[in-house]
Amino acid sequence: MWLCGMQKPDHNTLNRFRNSRLKQTVKAVFAHVLAMLVEQGYVRLEEYYVDGTKLESVAGRYTYVWAKNVERYKGACWRSPRSSNK
């Protein structure tokens, strides 16, 4: 708080900062951690499961996990760690 002159940033400010400055960084860190876990044998990418559980949410009909999205995310998951090791 002292860094910003004791002003309290609201959730929009934090979200804008996260989306504009940290989005690619978080993706890169996740890819590196995932690659490291695979190399050390903690994680295997042969099988994975997507949990689409909804817990007391205001979920619309477009918030559920669809099969096409699962396949797309699967491809992204396989590409990210391999491309980050180069």
Buried (B, 14 or more C-beta within 10 A) or exposed (E): EEEEEEEEEEEEEEEEEEEEEEEEEEEEEBBBEBBEBBEEEEBEEEEEEEEEEEEEEEEEEEEEEEEEEBEEEEEEBEEBBEEBEE
